[in-house]
Amino acid sequence: MKFGVGIIPQNDIDKTINLIKIAEDVGFEYAWISHKTDINLYSLLKTLSFETESIKIGPGVTNPYIKDVKNFSYEIININNLSDKRAIFGIGPGDRKIMEQLNKPWTNPVSTLKNYIDELQESFKKKNAKIPIYIEAQSPKLLEISGRTADGCLITASHPKDFNDLTKYIEKGINGSNKDDFDIAAYAATSIGEDIETAKNASKILVAFLIAGSAPPVLERHNLSLETREKIYIHLSRGNIGKALGLIDDKLIDIFSVTGTSKEIIPRIESLKEANVTQFVVSAPFGRNPEESLRLFKDVIDSF
């Protein structure tokens, strides 16, 4: 099992860099950095190229609408050269809400993504840059495309049931290609603590938002009702955070996150490995304190 960390960059760039350096020291191999429009991603990656030594770095994820593909390919190739071949590239189709924020139309997202990746791969090939491309995917169609055209797939999910159901679509795509190796990454909401209650309390708010945004197939997979989702969604939309959190029980925490002490998280990651996951990506909330929580992962990583 490989280990990655999903980072949402802060306005305090030094804090973001420090988190990634801690992750590298602990033994994480990948740093997936969300592409926020108010952060200069290229500048951050350039700094990380010099501030880190072994961890792979790149967007995780971006979308085809934020930046022109020619400019983006040039930047990532440059990062790959500066970092001694450590660049990675995660991209998804975006969503309607993001497009509204960018004041851009969200039309033909799947074909737009596929064409963008084709151009990226051509640019990388021309410069002899072996930069792995991962597709963020949930739908059967995108999962199949990722298996056929990409080097890996980033799936925002935390439970083995999700991967037992979803990886068959990736395998369908792989079977239509000549791939020998493909990386299936679980981009999992994770909360680790020295005691279980601390970890649970840190994960509840994100779990609430994940449930509120869950599609019907996810609810059906875990035998959850639309009523449960709607109750939590209504409380969150009205700012009744306490009432929303009051509906988050241990079952929901287990379905939508990986939460616990290191001893409890290890068997969960082992079960994900059995469900075809090859990279476990620790994403927010991490735990009560992000820096301390990442350090607690040393025992987890060392056990694999």
N, C-alpha and C positions, 0 to 999 in steps of 0.2 A: 504493500500500500504506500502510495506517495502522499505527501501532505502539502497543502497549499493554504494560504490565508487570503481572505477577501477583505480588502481595505476600502473604506469610503474616505477619501482624502478630506482633511479638515483645512480650514483657512490658515490654521497654524501648521505650515508645511513641515516645520521641524518636528512636530509631534508625530506627523504621519511617517516621516523618515525614521524616527526613533522606533516606532512600532514595527516597521519592516526590518530594521536591524536586529531588534529583539527576536523576531520570528526567525531570521537567518541564524542567529546564535543558538536558538533552541533546536533547529534542525529542519525547519520548513524549507521545501524546495521551490515553491511557487508563491509569488505575490501578485494577486489579481487586483488591479486598482480600478475602481469605478470611474467612468469618464464623466465627471461633472463639468458642466459648461462654464462654471465660475472658477474653475481651477485650470491652470495651464499644464495639461498632462505631459506634454513633451518636455517642458522644463523640469517637472518632477521626475520623470523617468531618466532624464539626462543626469540630474543630481544623484539619483539612486545608482546609476551606472558606476559612479566614482565612490559612493558611500558604502556599497555592498560588494561582496566578492563572489558569492556562489549562487544566491537565490535568483531564480528566473523572474523577470519583471515584464509587465505589459498591461494593456487595458483589459479589464474584466468586470464589466464589459462596456463596449461602445456600441454604436449602431451606424447604419450607412448614411444617416442624415446629418450627423454632427460636423463631419469634415470631409472635404473632397478626397477621393481615394488616392489620387496621385500625390497629394501633399502628405497624406497619412502614411502611405507606403514609404515615401522618402524618409519621413521621420523615424518610423520603426526600423528601417534598414540601418539608419544612422545609430539608433539606440543599440541595435544588435552589434554593430562594430565597436561602439564605445564600451559595451559591457562584456566584451569577449564572448559573443555568441549566446547571450542569455535572454534575448527578447522572446516574448510570447504574445499572442494576439487573440483576445476573446471578443466576439461580436455577436449581437443578437438583432432581431428585427425591430427593436424599439416597441413603443406602444402609443396608443392614441393620446394618452395624457401627456407623455413626453413631447410628442409632436406639437400639441397645442401650446405647451410652454415655449417651444422653439419657434412657434408661429410658422410651422411648415406642414404641408399636407402629408398624410400618412396613407399613401396609395401603393397598392401591389407590394406589400412588405416582404413577402417571401421571394418573389422574383428580383426585387431590388437588392435584397440581401445576397442572393445567389450571384447576381451579376457583379456586385461589389467584391465578393470573395474571389470570383474568377479573375478580376483585374488585380487584386492583391497578389494572388498566386503567380500571375504572369510577371508582375513587377519583381517579386522575390526571385523568381527563376532567372530573370534577366541579370540580376545582380548576384546570382549564386548564393542567395541568402536563405538558409534553411530555418525559417521561422515558423513554428507550429501554429496553426490556426484552429481555434476552438469555437464552436457555435453554441450559443445559449439557446436551448430548445426545450419545449414542453409538448408541443403538438406532434402527433404521429408523422405528419409530413416533414416538419423540420428535423425531427429526430432521424428520419430516414436519409434526408439530405446530408445531415452531419456525418452519418456513417459512410456515405458514398463519397463526399467531397472534402471533408475536413480531417484534421489529425486527432481531434478530441471533441467532446461535448460537455458543456456545463449545464447541469440540471439542478434547478433550485428545488431541492427536496431533501428530506432528512430520514425518511423511513424506508426500510427494505422493501415493503410492499410496493412503493412507488417504482422502485428500480426493477423489481420482478416483472412489473407490468410494462414499463416504458422501454426497457433495453431491447425487447424483441423488434422494435421498429428500427433501432440503430443497427442491429444484426442484419436486418433486411437490406439496409443500405450498404453495409460492409460486404455482404455477399455479392453485391453488384459491382464491386471494385476489386482492386488487386492489393488491398492492404494486408500487411502482416501484423500491424500494431495499431491499436486505437485506445485512447485514454478516456474513460468515462468518469467524470468528476461530479461528486455530490457537493453542490454548493449549499451547505447546510447551516441553518441558524443554530449557533452553538453557544452554550453557556456552561462553563466549567468553574467549579469552586472547591474550596477545601471541605465544604459540607453541602449536602444536597439541597437544603432549604435556601441557602444563599444563591445557589445556581438557579433554582426554580424561580425565585423572585426576580432575578435579573432577566430571565427569558420571557416572562409572562407578557410584557407589553408587545414585544415583537411577534410572539405567537398570536396574540389577538389580531394584529394587523394582517398576518399571513392568512388566518382563517377568514377574516372579513373579505379578503381579495381572492379567495379560492374559487376555482371553476367547479361546476357541478361534477365532472368526472373525478376530481380529487375527493370530493365529499363522498361520492358513491363508493370509491375504492376503500374508504375507511369507515363506511357505514355511519356517516354523519348526516344530519338533516339540514335542509336549507333553512329551517327555522333557527337552528343554532347559529348558523352563519349570519342570518339577518339580524338577530338580537344583538350580536356582538358588533356588527356593522353600524346599526342604529346608535348604540351607545357611543361608539367612537366618533361618529359623525356629529353627534350633539355635544361632544366634549366630556361625556360622562365616563372618564377613564376608569374610575374606581369600580363602576358597575360592570364595565366590560371585563376588567381583570377578575372580577368576582365570578365570572362564567368560565374562566380558564382553569380547568382541573388537570389532574395528572395525566389523564388519557390524552387530552389535547396537546399538552406539553410533549408527550412522547411521540405523537404523530407528526407534529410540525417543528420539532427541534431535536437536537442531541444535547441533552442536559444532564449534569451530574458531576460527581467527583471523577478523578482520573480512572479509578478502579471501575466505576460504573460506565464510563464512556468507552473504555477499551472493548468490552464485548459487543457494544452497539456498532462500533466501527468494524469489528470482525463480521458481524451479521451483514453489514453493507458490502463488505468484500465478497461474501458468499452470494450476494445479489448482483455481482458483476461490476461493482464500483472499484476503480483502480486508483482514484485520487480522492482524498477527503479534504474538502476546502472548508476551513473554519471561517465562518462569516459572523457578522454582528448577531448578538450583542457581545460575544466573547465571555462575559461574566461581569461581576460587579466592578472590577477594575481591569481595563483592557490589557495594560502592561503585565500585571500580576497574573492574569488569566492565561496569557500566551506563554508565560514561563511555566505554568502548571502543565502545559502540554508536552514538556520534555519527556516525562515518564511515559506518556501515551505514545509518542513517536518512537521512543527507544524500545517499546514493547513489540514493534513491528519490524 
